[in-house]
């Protein structure tokens, strides 16, 4: 997501708070927000998938669902 779209999201949010949005602007705002959330998810997923959880004793307590994903991607020697 580029800076122009983020600026537009902020502009629409400010306008919504101050004076309200037209139906067309509400639709645009919704579309831009969905696009933003998807972009964040796309950036966050690799980080989350790379996490290995260990307890104080050093034992791997990574959830099985995450271990499965890591095994499919060859992460952490799984």
mmCIF file of the N, C-alpha and C atoms, coordinates in Angstrom:
data_MODEL
# 
_entry.id   MODEL 
# 
loop_
_atom_site.group_PDB 
_atom_site.id 
_atom_site.type_symbol 
_atom_site.label_atom_id 
_atom_site.label_alt_id 
_atom_site.label_comp_id 
_atom_site.label_asym_id 
_atom_site.label_entity_id 
_atom_site.label_seq_id 
_atom_site.pdbx_PDB_ins_code 
_atom_site.Cartn_x 
_atom_site.Cartn_y 
_atom_site.Cartn_z 
_atom_site.occupancy 
_atom_site.B_iso_or_equiv 
_atom_site.pdbx_formal_charge 
_atom_site.auth_seq_id 
_atom_site.auth_comp_id 
_atom_site.auth_asym_id 
_atom_site.auth_atom_id 
_atom_site.pdbx_PDB_model_num 
ATOM 1   N N  . UNK A 1 1  ? 0.853   -1.176  0.000  1.00 0.00 ? 1  UNK A N  1 
ATOM 2   C CA . UNK A 1 1  ? 0.000   0.000   0.000  1.00 0.00 ? 1  UNK A CA 1 
ATOM 3   C C  . UNK A 1 1  ? 0.895   1.235   0.000  1.00 0.00 ? 1  UNK A C  1 
ATOM 4   N N  . UNK A 1 2  ? 0.616   2.141   -0.900 1.00 0.00 ? 2  UNK A N  1 
ATOM 5   C CA . UNK A 1 2  ? 1.474   3.321   -1.017 1.00 0.00 ? 2  UNK A CA 1 
ATOM 6   C C  . UNK A 1 2  ? 1.015   4.461   -0.095 1.00 0.00 ? 2  UNK A C  1 
ATOM 7   N N  . UNK A 1 3  ? 1.874   5.439   0.024  1.00 0.00 ? 3  UNK A N  1 
ATOM 8   C CA . UNK A 1 3  ? 1.619   6.573   0.924  1.00 0.00 ? 3  UNK A CA 1 
ATOM 9   C C  . UNK A 1 3  ? 0.377   7.367   0.527  1.00 0.00 ? 3  UNK A C  1 
ATOM 10  N N  . UNK A 1 4  ? 0.103   7.447   -0.775 1.00 0.00 ? 4  UNK A N  1 
ATOM 11  C CA . UNK A 1 4  ? -1.073  8.191   -1.234 1.00 0.00 ? 4  UNK A CA 1 
ATOM 12  C C  . UNK A 1 4  ? -2.361  7.551   -0.724 1.00 0.00 ? 4  UNK A C  1 
ATOM 13  N N  . UNK A 1 5  ? -2.409  6.225   -0.763 1.00 0.00 ? 5  UNK A N  1 
ATOM 14  C CA . UNK A 1 5  ? -3.614  5.535   -0.294 1.00 0.00 ? 5  UNK A CA 1 
ATOM 15  C C  . UNK A 1 5  ? -3.773  5.678   1.213  1.00 0.00 ? 5  UNK A C  1 
ATOM 16  N N  . UNK A 1 6  ? -2.682  5.606   1.936  1.00 0.00 ? 6  UNK A N  1 
ATOM 17  C CA . UNK A 1 6  ? -2.750  5.782   3.391  1.00 0.00 ? 6  UNK A CA 1 
ATOM 18  C C  . UNK A 1 6  ? -3.206  7.200   3.723  1.00 0.00 ? 6  UNK A C  1 
ATOM 19  N N  . UNK A 1 7  ? -2.692  8.169   2.989  1.00 0.00 ? 7  UNK A N  1 
ATOM 20  C CA . UNK A 1 7  ? -3.115  9.557   3.197  1.00 0.00 ? 7  UNK A CA 1 
ATOM 21  C C  . UNK A 1 7  ? -4.609  9.708   2.908  1.00 0.00 ? 7  UNK A C  1 
ATOM 22  N N  . UNK A 1 8  ? -5.087  9.009   1.886  1.00 0.00 ? 8  UNK A N  1 
ATOM 23  C CA . UNK A 1 8  ? -6.510  9.078   1.539  1.00 0.00 ? 8  UNK A CA 1 
ATOM 24  C C  . UNK A 1 8  ? -7.366  8.441   2.637  1.00 0.00 ? 8  UNK A C  1 
ATOM 25  N N  . UNK A 1 9  ? -6.897  7.335   3.200  1.00 0.00 ? 9  UNK A N  1 
ATOM 26  C CA . UNK A 1 9  ? -7.614  6.702   4.314  1.00 0.00 ? 9  UNK A CA 1 
ATOM 27  C C  . UNK A 1 9  ? -7.744  7.696   5.460  1.00 0.00 ? 9  UNK A C  1 
ATOM 28  N N  . UNK A 1 10 ? -6.655  8.359   5.791  1.00 0.00 ? 10 UNK A N  1 
ATOM 29  C CA . UNK A 1 10 ? -6.666  9.335   6.885  1.00 0.00 ? 10 UNK A CA 1 
ATOM 30  C C  . UNK A 1 10 ? -7.562  10.530  6.569  1.00 0.00 ? 10 UNK A C  1 
ATOM 31  N N  . UNK A 1 11 ? -7.518  10.967  5.325  1.00 0.00 ? 11 UNK A N  1 
ATOM 32  C CA . UNK A 1 11 ? -8.356  12.091  4.896  1.00 0.00 ? 11 UNK A CA 1 
ATOM 33  C C  . UNK A 1 11 ? -9.837  11.741  5.040  1.00 0.00 ? 11 UNK A C  1 
ATOM 34  N N  . UNK A 1 12 ? -10.204 10.542  4.598  1.00 0.00 ? 12 UNK A N  1 
ATOM 35  C CA . UNK A 1 12 ? -11.600 10.121  4.698  1.00 0.00 ? 12 UNK A CA 1 
ATOM 36  C C  . UNK A 1 12 ? -12.026 9.946   6.159  1.00 0.00 ? 12 UNK A C  1 
ATOM 37  N N  . UNK A 1 13 ? -11.135 9.442   6.991  1.00 0.00 ? 13 UNK A N  1 
ATOM 38  C CA . UNK A 1 13 ? -11.456 9.272   8.413  1.00 0.00 ? 13 UNK A CA 1 
ATOM 39  C C  . UNK A 1 13 ? -11.706 10.627  9.067  1.00 0.00 ? 13 UNK A C  1 
ATOM 40  N N  . UNK A 1 14 ? -10.873 11.591  8.745  1.00 0.00 ? 14 UNK A N  1 
ATOM 41  C CA . UNK A 1 14 ? -11.029 12.936  9.308  1.00 0.00 ? 14 UNK A CA 1 
ATOM 42  C C  . UNK A 1 14 ? -12.341 13.566  8.836  1.00 0.00 ? 14 UNK A C  1 
ATOM 43  N N  . UNK A 1 15 ? -12.631 13.400  7.545  1.00 0.00 ? 15 UNK A N  1 
ATOM 44  C CA . UNK A 1 15 ? -13.865 13.960  6.999  1.00 0.00 ? 15 UNK A CA 1 
ATOM 45  C C  . UNK A 1 15 ? -15.087 13.283  7.620  1.00 0.00 ? 15 UNK A C  1 
ATOM 46  N N  . UNK A 1 16 ? -15.006 11.970  7.808  1.00 0.00 ? 16 UNK A N  1 
ATOM 47  C CA . UNK A 1 16 ? -16.124 11.233  8.412  1.00 0.00 ? 16 UNK A CA 1 
ATOM 48  C C  . UNK A 1 16 ? -16.407 11.745  9.816  1.00 0.00 ? 16 UNK A C  1 
ATOM 49  N N  . UNK A 1 17 ? -15.364 12.029  10.546 1.00 0.00 ? 17 UNK A N  1 
ATOM 50  C CA . UNK A 1 17 ? -15.506 12.504  11.929 1.00 0.00 ? 17 UNK A CA 1 
ATOM 51  C C  . UNK A 1 17 ? -16.077 13.923  11.971 1.00 0.00 ? 17 UNK A C  1 
ATOM 52  N N  . UNK A 1 18 ? -15.627 14.768  11.045 1.00 0.00 ? 18 UNK A N  1 
ATOM 53  C CA . UNK A 1 18 ? -15.998 16.182  11.082 1.00 0.00 ? 18 UNK A CA 1 
ATOM 54  C C  . UNK A 1 18 ? -17.323 16.504  10.406 1.00 0.00 ? 18 UNK A C  1 
ATOM 55  N N  . UNK A 1 19 ? -17.554 15.926  9.240  1.00 0.00 ? 19 UNK A N  1 
ATOM 56  C CA . UNK A 1 19 ? -18.747 16.330  8.489  1.00 0.00 ? 19 UNK A CA 1 
ATOM 57  C C  . UNK A 1 19 ? -19.531 15.184  7.880  1.00 0.00 ? 19 UNK A C  1 
ATOM 58  N N  . UNK A 1 20 ? -19.000 13.988  7.932  1.00 0.00 ? 20 UNK A N  1 
ATOM 59  C CA . UNK A 1 20 ? -19.698 12.847  7.345  1.00 0.00 ? 20 UNK A CA 1 
ATOM 60  C C  . UNK A 1 20 ? -19.241 12.586  5.919  1.00 0.00 ? 20 UNK A C  1 
ATOM 61  N N  . UNK A 1 21 ? -19.539 11.374  5.463  1.00 0.00 ? 21 UNK A N  1 
ATOM 62  C CA . UNK A 1 21 ? -19.123 10.955  4.129  1.00 0.00 ? 21 UNK A CA 1 
ATOM 63  C C  . UNK A 1 21 ? -20.333 10.686  3.255  1.00 0.00 ? 21 UNK A C  1 
ATOM 64  N N  . UNK A 1 22 ? -20.142 10.857  1.957  1.00 0.00 ? 22 UNK A N  1 
ATOM 65  C CA . UNK A 1 22 ? -21.167 10.456  1.007  1.00 0.00 ? 22 UNK A CA 1 
ATOM 66  C C  . UNK A 1 22 ? -21.125 8.933   0.896  1.00 0.00 ? 22 UNK A C  1 
ATOM 67  N N  . UNK A 1 23 ? -22.132 8.368   0.281  1.00 0.00 ? 23 UNK A N  1 
ATOM 68  C CA . UNK A 1 23 ? -22.171 6.911   0.086  1.00 0.00 ? 23 UNK A CA 1 
ATOM 69  C C  . UNK A 1 23 ? -20.955 6.450   -0.716 1.00 0.00 ? 23 UNK A C  1 
ATOM 70  N N  . UNK A 1 24 ? -20.597 7.211   -1.722 1.00 0.00 ? 24 UNK A N  1 
ATOM 71  C CA . UNK A 1 24 ? -19.433 6.873   -2.553 1.00 0.00 ? 24 UNK A CA 1 
ATOM 72  C C  . UNK A 1 24 ? -18.139 6.910   -1.728 1.00 0.00 ? 24 UNK A C  1 
ATOM 73  N N  . UNK A 1 25 ? -18.020 7.915   -0.876 1.00 0.00 ? 25 UNK A N  1 
ATOM 74  C CA . UNK A 1 25 ? -16.828 8.020   -0.025 1.00 0.00 ? 25 UNK A CA 1 
ATOM 75  C C  . UNK A 1 25 ? -16.770 6.888   1.005  1.00 0.00 ? 25 UNK A C  1 
ATOM 76  N N  . UNK A 1 26 ? -17.931 6.508   1.551  1.00 0.00 ? 26 UNK A N  1 
ATOM 77  C CA . UNK A 1 26 ? -17.959 5.381   2.496  1.00 0.00 ? 26 UNK A CA 1 
ATOM 78  C C  . UNK A 1 26 ? -17.503 4.100   1.810  1.00 0.00 ? 26 UNK A C  1 
ATOM 79  N N  . UNK A 1 27 ? -17.950 3.906   0.583  1.00 0.00 ? 27 UNK A N  1 
ATOM 80  C CA . UNK A 1 27 ? -17.544 2.725   -0.186 1.00 0.00 ? 27 UNK A CA 1 
ATOM 81  C C  . UNK A 1 27 ? -16.033 2.759   -0.438 1.00 0.00 ? 27 UNK A C  1 
ATOM 82  N N  . UNK A 1 28 ? -15.520 3.916   -0.831 1.00 0.00 ? 28 UNK A N  1 
ATOM 83  C CA . UNK A 1 28 ? -14.078 4.061   -1.066 1.00 0.00 ? 28 UNK A CA 1 
ATOM 84  C C  . UNK A 1 28 ? -13.294 3.800   0.220  1.00 0.00 ? 28 UNK A C  1 
ATOM 85  N N  . UNK A 1 29 ? -13.771 4.341   1.331  1.00 0.00 ? 29 UNK A N  1 
ATOM 86  C CA . UNK A 1 29 ? -13.098 4.158   2.615  1.00 0.00 ? 29 UNK A CA 1 
ATOM 87  C C  . UNK A 1 29 ? -13.056 2.676   2.989  1.00 0.00 ? 29 UNK A C  1 
ATOM 88  N N  . UNK A 1 30 ? -14.167 1.994   2.819  1.00 0.00 ? 30 UNK A N  1 
ATOM 89  C CA . UNK A 1 30 ? -14.239 0.567   3.144  1.00 0.00 ? 30 UNK A CA 1 
ATOM 90  C C  . UNK A 1 30 ? -13.261 -0.230  2.281  1.00 0.00 ? 30 UNK A C  1 
ATOM 91  N N  . UNK A 1 31 ? -13.238 0.068   1.001  1.00 0.00 ? 31 UNK A N  1 
ATOM 92  C CA . UNK A 1 31 ? -12.339 -0.631  0.073  1.00 0.00 ? 31 UNK A CA 1 
ATOM 93  C C  . UNK A 1 31 ? -10.874 -0.388  0.450  1.00 0.00 ? 31 UNK A C  1 
ATOM 94  N N  . UNK A 1 32 ? -10.519 0.857   0.742  1.00 0.00 ? 32 UNK A N  1 
ATOM 95  C CA . UNK A 1 32 ? -9.141  1.184   1.112  1.00 0.00 ? 32 UNK A CA 1 
ATOM 96  C C  . UNK A 1 32 ? -8.741  0.532   2.434  1.00 0.00 ? 32 UNK A C  1 
ATOM 97  N N  . UNK A 1 33 ? -9.655  0.507   3.383  1.00 0.00 ? 33 UNK A N  1 
ATOM 98  C CA . UNK A 1 33 ? -9.353  -0.120  4.674  1.00 0.00 ? 33 UNK A CA 1 
ATOM 99  C C  . UNK A 1 33 ? -9.123  -1.621  4.518  1.00 0.00 ? 33 UNK A C  1 
ATOM 100 N N  . UNK A 1 34 ? -9.943  -2.276  3.704  1.00 0.00 ? 34 UNK A N  1 
ATOM 101 C CA . UNK A 1 34 ? -9.744  -3.716  3.448  1.00 0.00 ? 34 UNK A CA 1 
ATOM 102 C C  . UNK A 1 34 ? -8.388  -3.959  2.815  1.00 0.00 ? 34 UNK A C  1 
ATOM 103 N N  . UNK A 1 35 ? -8.041  -3.120  1.846  1.00 0.00 ? 35 UNK A N  1 
ATOM 104 C CA . UNK A 1 35 ? -6.748  -3.244  1.170  1.00 0.00 ? 35 UNK A CA 1 
ATOM 105 C C  . UNK A 1 35 ? -5.600  -3.055  2.167  1.00 0.00 ? 35 UNK A C  1 
ATOM 106 N N  . UNK A 1 36 ? -5.756  -2.102  3.070  1.00 0.00 ? 36 UNK A N  1 
ATOM 107 C CA . UNK A 1 36 ? -4.731  -1.839  4.085  1.00 0.00 ? 36 UNK A CA 1 
ATOM 108 C C  . UNK A 1 36 ? -4.562  -3.044  5.014  1.00 0.00 ? 36 UNK A C  1 
ATOM 109 N N  . UNK A 1 37 ? -5.668  -3.586  5.488  1.00 0.00 ? 37 UNK A N  1 
ATOM 110 C CA . UNK A 1 37 ? -5.609  -4.740  6.394  1.00 0.00 ? 37 UNK A CA 1 
ATOM 111 C C  . UNK A 1 37 ? -4.945  -5.928  5.702  1.00 0.00 ? 37 UNK A C  1 
ATOM 112 N N  . UNK A 1 38 ? -5.280  -6.171  4.452  1.00 0.00 ? 38 UNK A N  1 
ATOM 113 C CA . UNK A 1 38 ? -4.666  -7.278  3.716  1.00 0.00 ? 38 UNK A CA 1 
ATOM 114 C C  . UNK A 1 38 ? -3.163  -7.061  3.552  1.00 0.00 ? 38 UNK A C  1 
ATOM 115 N N  . UNK A 1 39 ? -2.752  -5.832  3.318  1.00 0.00 ? 39 UNK A N  1 
ATOM 116 C CA . UNK A 1 39 ? -1.323  -5.534  3.181  1.00 0.00 ? 39 UNK A CA 1 
ATOM 117 C C  . UNK A 1 39 ? -0.586  -5.788  4.495  1.00 0.00 ? 39 UNK A C  1 
ATOM 118 N N  . UNK A 1 40 ? -1.200  -5.408  5.606  1.00 0.00 ? 40 UNK A N  1 
ATOM 119 C CA . UNK A 1 40 ? -0.585  -5.639  6.919  1.00 0.00 ? 40 UNK A CA 1 
ATOM 120 C C  . UNK A 1 40 ? -0.485  -7.132  7.191  1.00 0.00 ? 40 UNK A C  1 
ATOM 121 N N  . UNK A 1 41 ? -1.542  -7.874  6.909  1.00 0.00 ? 41 UNK A N  1 
ATOM 122 C CA . UNK A 1 41 ? -1.522  -9.328  7.110  1.00 0.00 ? 41 UNK A CA 1 
ATOM 123 C C  . UNK A 1 41 ? -0.419  -9.978  6.285  1.00 0.00 ? 41 UNK A C  1 
ATOM 124 N N  . UNK A 1 42 ? -0.289  -9.529  5.053  1.00 0.00 ? 42 UNK A N  1 
ATOM 125 C CA . UNK A 1 42 ? 0.721   -10.100 4.154  1.00 0.00 ? 42 UNK A CA 1 
ATOM 126 C C  . UNK A 1 42 ? 2.135   -9.866  4.693  1.00 0.00 ? 42 UNK A C  1 
ATOM 127 N N  . UNK A 1 43 ? 2.370   -8.712  5.298  1.00 0.00 ? 43 UNK A N  1 
ATOM 128 C CA . UNK A 1 43 ? 3.681   -8.408  5.872  1.00 0.00 ? 43 UNK A CA 1 
ATOM 129 C C  . UNK A 1 43 ? 3.908   -9.131  7.195  1.00 0.00 ? 43 UNK A C  1 
ATOM 130 N N  . UNK A 1 44 ? 2.850   -9.320  7.964  1.00 0.00 ? 44 UNK A N  1 
ATOM 131 C CA . UNK A 1 44 ? 2.965   -9.901  9.299  1.00 0.00 ? 44 UNK A CA 1 
ATOM 132 C C  . UNK A 1 44 ? 3.098   -11.424 9.281  1.00 0.00 ? 44 UNK A C  1 
ATOM 133 N N  . UNK A 1 45 ? 2.438   -12.076 8.338  1.00 0.00 ? 45 UNK A N  1 
ATOM 134 C CA . UNK A 1 45 ? 2.401   -13.540 8.295  1.00 0.00 ? 45 UNK A CA 1 
ATOM 135 C C  . UNK A 1 45 ? 3.784   -14.187 8.342  1.00 0.00 ? 45 UNK A C  1 
ATOM 136 N N  . UNK A 1 46 ? 4.754   -13.773 7.524  1.00 0.00 ? 46 UNK A N  1 
ATOM 137 C CA . UNK A 1 46 ? 6.077   -14.422 7.586  1.00 0.00 ? 46 UNK A CA 1 
ATOM 138 C C  . UNK A 1 46 ? 6.749   -14.285 8.952  1.00 0.00 ? 46 UNK A C  1 
ATOM 139 N N  . UNK A 1 47 ? 6.523   -13.179 9.616  1.00 0.00 ? 47 UNK A N  1 
ATOM 140 C CA . UNK A 1 47 ? 7.112   -12.977 10.943 1.00 0.00 ? 47 UNK A CA 1 
ATOM 141 C C  . UNK A 1 47 ? 6.496   -13.937 11.959 1.00 0.00 ? 47 UNK A C  1 
ATOM 142 N N  . UNK A 1 48 ? 5.182   -14.032 11.932 1.00 0.00 ? 48 UNK A N  1 
ATOM 143 C CA . UNK A 1 48 ? 4.490   -14.913 12.874 1.00 0.00 ? 48 UNK A CA 1 
ATOM 144 C C  . UNK A 1 48 ? 4.849   -16.369 12.599 1.00 0.00 ? 48 UNK A C  1 
ATOM 145 N N  . UNK A 1 49 ? 4.908   -16.739 11.328 1.00 0.00 ? 49 UNK A N  1 
ATOM 146 C CA . UNK A 1 49 ? 5.229   -18.122 10.979 1.00 0.00 ? 49 UNK A CA 1 
ATOM 147 C C  . UNK A 1 49 ? 6.647   -18.502 11.378 1.00 0.00 ? 49 UNK A C  1 
ATOM 148 N N  . UNK A 1 50 ? 7.517   -17.541 11.551 1.00 0.00 ? 50 UNK A N  1 
ATOM 149 C CA . UNK A 1 50 ? 8.897   -17.825 11.918 1.00 0.00 ? 50 UNK A CA 1 
ATOM 150 C C  . UNK A 1 50 ? 9.154   -17.886 13.415 1.00 0.00 ? 50 UNK A C  1 
ATOM 151 N N  . UNK A 1 51 ? 8.121   -17.680 14.212 1.00 0.00 ? 51 UNK A N  1 
ATOM 152 C CA . UNK A 1 51 ? 8.289   -17.654 15.666 1.00 0.00 ? 51 UNK A CA 1 
ATOM 153 C C  . UNK A 1 51 ? 8.385   -19.069 16.227 1.00 0.00 ? 51 UNK A C  1 
ATOM 154 N N  . UNK A 1 52 ? 9.328   -19.253 17.114 1.00 0.00 ? 52 UNK A N  1 
ATOM 155 C CA . UNK A 1 52 ? 9.450   -20.505 17.863 1.00 0.00 ? 52 UNK A CA 1 
ATOM 156 C C  . UNK A 1 52 ? 9.254   -20.146 19.330 1.00 0.00 ? 52 UNK A C  1 
ATOM 157 N N  . UNK A 1 53 ? 8.290   -20.794 19.983 1.00 0.00 ? 53 UNK A N  1 
ATOM 158 C CA . UNK A 1 53 ? 7.945   -20.475 21.363 1.00 0.00 ? 53 UNK A CA 1 
ATOM 159 C C  . UNK A 1 53 ? 8.611   -21.487 22.293 1.00 0.00 ? 53 UNK A C  1 
ATOM 160 N N  . UNK A 1 54 ? 9.348   -20.973 23.280 1.00 0.00 ? 54 UNK A N  1 
ATOM 161 C CA . UNK A 1 54 ? 9.983   -21.846 24.274 1.00 0.00 ? 54 UNK A CA 1 
ATOM 162 C C  . UNK A 1 54 ? 9.602   -21.369 25.671 1.00 0.00 ? 54 UNK A C  1 
ATOM 163 N N  . UNK A 1 55 ? 9.493   -22.333 26.593 1.00 0.00 ? 55 UNK A N  1 
ATOM 164 C CA . UNK A 1 55 ? 9.169   -21.970 27.970 1.00 0.00 ? 55 UNK A CA 1 
ATOM 165 C C  . UNK A 1 55 ? 10.449  -21.677 28.744 1.00 0.00 ? 55 UNK A C  1 
ATOM 166 N N  . UNK A 1 56 ? 10.322  -21.432 30.027 1.00 0.00 ? 56 UNK A N  1 
ATOM 167 C CA . UNK A 1 56 ? 11.476  -21.067 30.858 1.00 0.00 ? 56 UNK A CA 1 
ATOM 168 C C  . UNK A 1 56 ? 12.511  -22.179 30.942 1.00 0.00 ? 56 UNK A C  1 
ATOM 169 N N  . UNK A 1 57 ? 12.087  -23.427 30.731 1.00 0.00 ? 57 UNK A N  1 
ATOM 170 C CA . UNK A 1 57 ? 13.010  -24.562 30.771 1.00 0.00 ? 57 UNK A CA 1 
ATOM 171 C C  . UNK A 1 57 ? 13.675  -24.804 29.415 1.00 0.00 ? 57 UNK A C  1 
ATOM 172 N N  . UNK A 1 58 ? 13.341  -23.990 28.442 1.00 0.00 ? 58 UNK A N  1 
ATOM 173 C CA . UNK A 1 58 ? 13.931  -24.124 27.119 1.00 0.00 ? 58 UNK A CA 1 
ATOM 174 C C  . UNK A 1 58 ? 13.232  -25.137 26.229 1.00 0.00 ? 58 UNK A C  1 
ATOM 175 N N  . UNK A 1 59 ? 12.076  -25.616 26.657 1.00 0.00 ? 59 UNK A N  1 
ATOM 176 C CA . UNK A 1 59 ? 11.323  -26.597 25.872 1.00 0.00 ? 59 UNK A CA 1 
ATOM 177 C C  . UNK A 1 59 ? 10.485  -25.886 24.812 1.00 0.00 ? 59 UNK A C  1 
ATOM 178 N N  . UNK A 1 60 ? 10.453  -26.481 23.640 1.00 0.00 ? 60 UNK A N  1 
ATOM 179 C CA . UNK A 1 60 ? 9.670   -25.926 22.539 1.00 0.00 ? 60 UNK A CA 1 
ATOM 180 C C  . UNK A 1 60 ? 8.186   -26.155 22.819 1.00 0.00 ? 60 UNK A C  1 
ATOM 181 N N  . UNK A 1 61 ? 7.439   -25.087 22.984 1.00 0.00 ? 61 UNK A N  1 
ATOM 182 C CA . UNK A 1 61 ? 5.999   -25.186 23.228 1.00 0.00 ? 61 UNK A CA 1 
ATOM 183 C C  . UNK A 1 61 ? 5.208   -24.476 22.122 1.00 0.00 ? 61 UNK A C  1 
ATOM 184 N N  . UNK A 1 62 ? 5.803   -24.444 20.937 1.00 0.00 ? 62 UNK A N  1 
ATOM 185 C CA . UNK A 1 62 ? 5.145   -23.830 19.788 1.00 0.00 ? 62 UNK A CA 1 
ATOM 186 C C  . UNK A 1 62 ? 3.842   -24.583 19.512 1.00 0.00 ? 62 UNK A C  1 
ATOM 187 N N  . UNK A 1 63 ? 2.735   -23.881 19.270 1.00 0.00 ? 63 UNK A N  1 
ATOM 188 C CA . UNK A 1 63 ? 1.469   -24.555 18.967 1.00 0.00 ? 63 UNK A CA 1 
ATOM 189 C C  . UNK A 1 63 ? 1.606   -25.481 17.749 1.00 0.00 ? 63 UNK A C  1 
ATOM 190 N N  . UNK A 1 64 ? 0.910   -26.613 17.794 1.00 0.00 ? 64 UNK A N  1 
ATOM 191 C CA . UNK A 1 64 ? 1.003   -27.612 16.727 1.00 0.00 ? 64 UNK A CA 1 
ATOM 192 C C  . UNK A 1 64 ? 0.641   -27.041 15.357 1.00 0.00 ? 64 UNK A C  1 
ATOM 193 N N  . UNK A 1 65 ? -0.349  -26.171 15.312 1.00 0.00 ? 65 UNK A N  1 
ATOM 194 C CA . UNK A 1 65 ? -0.757  -25.575 14.035 1.00 0.00 ? 65 UNK A CA 1 
ATOM 195 C C  . UNK A 1 65 ? 0.406   -24.791 13.417 1.00 0.00 ? 65 UNK A C  1 
ATOM 196 N N  . UNK A 1 66 ? 1.128   -24.062 14.246 1.00 0.00 ? 66 UNK A N  1 
ATOM 197 C CA . UNK A 1 66 ? 2.271   -23.288 13.768 1.00 0.00 ? 66 UNK A CA 1 
ATOM 198 C C  . UNK A 1 66 ? 3.426   -24.209 13.391 1.00 0.00 ? 66 UNK A C  1 
ATOM 199 N N  . UNK A 1 67 ? 3.627   -25.273 14.171 1.00 0.00 ? 67 UNK A N  1 
ATOM 200 C CA . UNK A 1 67 ? 4.680   -26.244 13.843 1.00 0.00 ? 67 UNK A CA 1 
ATOM 201 C C  . UNK A 1 67 ? 4.438   -26.862 12.472 1.00 0.00 ? 67 UNK A C  1 
ATOM 202 N N  . UNK A 1 68 ? 3.170   -27.148 12.164 1.00 0.00 ? 68 UNK A N  1 
ATOM 203 C CA . UNK A 1 68 ? 2.824   -27.742 10.865 1.00 0.00 ? 68 UNK A CA 1 
ATOM 204 C C  . UNK A 1 68 ? 3.203   -26.792 9.727  1.00 0.00 ? 68 UNK A C  1 
ATOM 205 N N  . UNK A 1 69 ? 2.877   -25.530 9.884  1.00 0.00 ? 69 UNK A N  1 
ATOM 206 C CA . UNK A 1 69 ? 3.215   -24.527 8.864  1.00 0.00 ? 69 UNK A CA 1 
ATOM 207 C C  . UNK A 1 69 ? 4.728   -24.429 8.711  1.00 0.00 ? 69 UNK A C  1 
ATOM 208 N N  . UNK A 1 70 ? 5.436   -24.416 9.837  1.00 0.00 ? 70 UNK A N  1 
ATOM 209 C CA . UNK A 1 70 ? 6.895   -24.320 9.801  1.00 0.00 ? 70 UNK A CA 1 
ATOM 210 C C  . UNK A 1 70 ? 7.506   -25.548 9.134  1.00 0.00 ? 70 UNK A C  1 
ATOM 211 N N  . UNK A 1 71 ? 6.924   -26.721 9.367  1.00 0.00 ? 71 UNK A N  1 
ATOM 212 C CA . UNK A 1 71 ? 7.427   -27.945 8.740  1.00 0.00 ? 71 UNK A CA 1 
ATOM 213 C C  . UNK A 1 71 ? 7.250   -27.871 7.227  1.00 0.00 ? 71 UNK A C  1 
ATOM 214 N N  . UNK A 1 72 ? 6.091   -27.388 6.790  1.00 0.00 ? 72 UNK A N  1 
ATOM 215 C CA . UNK A 1 72 ? 5.821   -27.250 5.356  1.00 0.00 ? 72 UNK A CA 1 
ATOM 216 C C  . UNK A 1 72 ? 6.804   -26.289 4.695  1.00 0.00 ? 72 UNK A C  1 
ATOM 217 N N  . UNK A 1 73 ? 7.253   -25.292 5.446  1.00 0.00 ? 73 UNK A N  1 
ATOM 218 C CA . UNK A 1 73 ? 8.168   -24.285 4.900  1.00 0.00 ? 73 UNK A CA 1 
ATOM 219 C C  . UNK A 1 73 ? 9.626   -24.559 5.245  1.00 0.00 ? 73 UNK A C  1 
ATOM 220 N N  . UNK A 1 74 ? 9.874   -25.630 5.993  1.00 0.00 ? 74 UNK A N  1 
ATOM 221 C CA . UNK A 1 74 ? 11.246  -25.991 6.348  1.00 0.00 ? 74 UNK A CA 1 
ATOM 222 C C  . UNK A 1 74 ? 11.897  -25.043 7.338  1.00 0.00 ? 74 UNK A C  1 
ATOM 223 N N  . UNK A 1 75 ? 11.114  -24.497 8.251  1.00 0.00 ? 75 UNK A N  1 
ATOM 224 C CA . UNK A 1 75 ? 11.637  -23.554 9.240  1.00 0.00 ? 75 UNK A CA 1 
ATOM 225 C C  . UNK A 1 75 ? 11.980  -24.264 10.541 1.00 0.00 ? 75 UNK A C  1 
ATOM 226 N N  . UNK A 1 76 ? 12.999  -23.810 11.229 1.00 0.00 ? 76 UNK A N  1 
ATOM 227 C CA . UNK A 1 76 ? 13.419  -24.318 12.537 1.00 0.00 ? 76 UNK A CA 1 
ATOM 228 C C  . UNK A 1 76 ? 13.739  -25.812 12.515 1.00 0.00 ? 76 UNK A C  1 
ATOM 229 N N  . UNK A 1 77 ? 14.169  -26.327 11.393 1.00 0.00 ? 77 UNK A N  1 
ATOM 230 C CA . UNK A 1 77 ? 14.554  -27.731 11.305 1.00 0.00 ? 77 UNK A CA 1 
ATOM 231 C C  . UNK A 1 77 ? 13.393  -28.687 11.513 1.00 0.00 ? 77 UNK A C  1 
ATOM 232 N N  . UNK A 1 78 ? 12.216  -28.256 11.239 1.00 0.00 ? 78 UNK A N  1 
ATOM 233 C CA . UNK A 1 78 ? 11.030  -29.117 11.436 1.00 0.00 ? 78 UNK A CA 1 
ATOM 234 C C  . UNK A 1 78 ? 10.789  -29.960 10.207 1.00 0.00 ? 78 UNK A C  1 
# 
